[in-house]
Amino acid sequence: MKAAYDIVAVGGGPAGLAAAISARDAGCGSILVIERDRELGGILNQCIHNGFGLITFDEELTGPEYAARFEEQALSGGIDFMLDTMVIDVSADKLVTVVSRAEGLVQIQAKAVVLAMGCRERPRGALNIPGFRPAGIYSAGTAQRLVNIEGFMPGREVVILGSGDIGLIMARRMTLEGAHVACVAELMPYSGGLKRNIVQCLDDFGIPLLLSHTVVRIEGQKRVEAVVIAEVDGRGKPIPGTEVTYPCDTLLLSVGLIPENELSLSAGVELSPVTRGPVVNEILETNIPGIFAAGNVLHVHDLVDYVSQEAAVAGRNAAAFVAGNLDDEVGEIPLVATDGIRYTVPQSIDPSRMADELVVRFRVGNVYENRYISVYFDDERVKHLKRSILAPGEMEQVKLKKAELAAKPGLKTITFKLEEA
Ligand SMILES: Cc1cc2nc3c(=O)[nH]c(=O)nc-3n(C[C@H](O)[C@H](O)[C@H](O)COP(=O)(O)OP(=O)(O)OC[C@H]3O[C@@H](n4cnc5c(N)ncnc54)[C@H](O)[C@@H]3O)c2cc1C
């Protein structure tokens, strides 16, 4: 391990690996990936179900298989790794402070940093559910790790709160391991997960999805004995008289993911209040020159293939930054998300520096049928893309071409919105 590297990737999940590989392939010869876990691969190591890699490899892989393909490429040379090592600080001038049992406290000077720390699960404390604090309440991701990696069953009679993808996947997983999943309760009138997961993980196993429902009480002092679930009104308030008690020994929470950005904040990186990830431009660079971001730390993704694509862009541009090959910024055009579209990544584009084709990713704020995704260059509508269904659980994307923007000198704003069919 050296005291200085051209590029340091913080996190050895799919984003950190893809960024490091693309930076190496772009000619950067000094790259370090730092991972706090004892192995590379990130969250994919505990995702032993299939469904990964359909876009990248045109194959259905498990999470560990998908990760292994990137690990092989990364380990084939030109990239250094520190495992079991926690990054505890990244400064604006890219001094990376790490701590590990083997090395102690070490500082590494980078010329560019790729933030790839992924995200964490929202805990029970954020939910204000009345009741005691008995054993048997787990985040869905913790339960997934216990079952798939540690080999423990958290319980036998299960209720799941929240219909994000991890909750849906765990409903199926617990059932396959012999537990009974009574229901998945979801506060919103729509699921937060992918349609394919609702079909394959709930419908195929006869597990009810209770939309517009939430847990209003947890019973049991030492161990969960039951949860009380009630219907909610349009404002998310429980409707008196709709309470139903579900006896259970386990409550799994799948109530949202939060990008892991404490390090970004300490480096002075500006975060978006909507994505809770860094605000980035067309090269996925944050407001701090030379600090890039990709993957779930930037915004929560539905498919890992998009994480890998995005991280490759960040890695390639980090290499260009180090080599001094980035064109000077001429002028950033802000991207505005409105009328049903919650955010875009990136949040601004400099047409002079963008690639020939740029993928803009975003999510909608509700379930919509028969809408158009419209893109406006100032007042002129330049894209009008029909979608029969749009849902918050599925990430959307639109490609913008450099030539389209070049044809519009003086462009002030690019607006993304939904329009009625
Ligand atoms: C349950 C579940 C099911 C999924 N199912 C699918 C699916 O079927 N198909 C699909 O395509 N995608 C699926 N996904 C999504 C996919 O797994 C993620 O999009 C992807 O793993 C995100 O990659 P990442 O590198 O951004 O984050 P992560 O995989 O979370 O990697 C981040 C890494 O950074 C490390 N790290 C964080 N902070 C530090 C620090 N301070 N110092 C050092 N290291 C640090 C972490 O230990 C971790 O290894 C699923 C995700 C989950 C959780």
The ligand as a Gaussian input file, in Angstrom:
#p B3LYP/6-31G(d) Opt

LIG

0 1
 C      -31.962000      -7.060000      -1.204000
 C      -31.521000      -6.460000      -2.487000
 C      -31.954000      -7.056000      -3.654000
 C      -31.518000      -6.554000      -4.866000
 N      -31.917000      -7.194000      -6.003000
 C      -31.451000      -6.774000      -7.207000
 C      -31.756000      -7.502000      -8.409000
 O      -32.475000      -8.495000      -8.396000
 N      -31.208000      -7.056000      -9.569000
 C      -30.419000      -5.964000      -9.600000
 O      -29.930000      -5.609000     -10.666000
 N      -30.119000      -5.248000      -8.477000
 C      -30.613000      -5.626000      -7.287000
 N      -30.293000      -4.929000      -6.148000
 C      -29.568000      -3.653000      -6.267000
 C      -28.038000      -3.765000      -6.271000
 O      -27.616000      -4.765000      -5.409000
 C      -27.467000      -2.428000      -5.870000
 O      -27.970000      -1.473000      -6.777000
 C      -25.931000      -2.382000      -5.903000
 O      -25.395000      -3.356000      -5.048000
 C      -25.395000      -1.015000      -5.475000
 O      -23.995000      -0.987000      -5.622000
 P      -23.070000       0.050000      -4.838000
 O      -21.673000      -0.331000      -5.152000
 O      -23.514000       1.414000      -5.098000
 O      -23.395000      -0.226000      -3.307000
 P      -23.064000      -1.478000      -2.360000
 O      -23.279000      -2.765000      -3.056000
 O      -23.837000      -1.233000      -1.116000
 O      -21.500000      -1.308000      -2.066000
 C      -20.992000      -0.262000      -1.269000
 C      -19.743000      -0.752000      -0.590000
 O      -19.102000       0.337000       0.055000
 C      -18.580000      -0.129000       1.283000
 N      -18.402000       1.027000       2.177000
 C      -19.356000       1.881000       2.611000
 N      -18.824000       2.822000       3.408000
 C      -17.502000       2.564000       3.488000
 C      -16.410000       3.183000       4.177000
 N      -16.594000       4.271000       4.933000
 N      -15.178000       2.647000       4.039000
 C      -14.980000       1.542000       3.261000
 N      -15.982000       0.918000       2.601000
 C      -17.218000       1.423000       2.696000
 C      -19.633000      -1.114000       1.769000
 O      -19.103000      -2.025000       2.721000
 C      -20.026000      -1.801000       0.471000
 O      -19.264000      -2.946000       0.204000
 C      -30.681000      -5.416000      -4.921000
 C      -30.265000      -4.811000      -3.716000
 C      -30.677000      -5.322000      -2.533000
 C      -30.192000      -4.665000      -1.258000

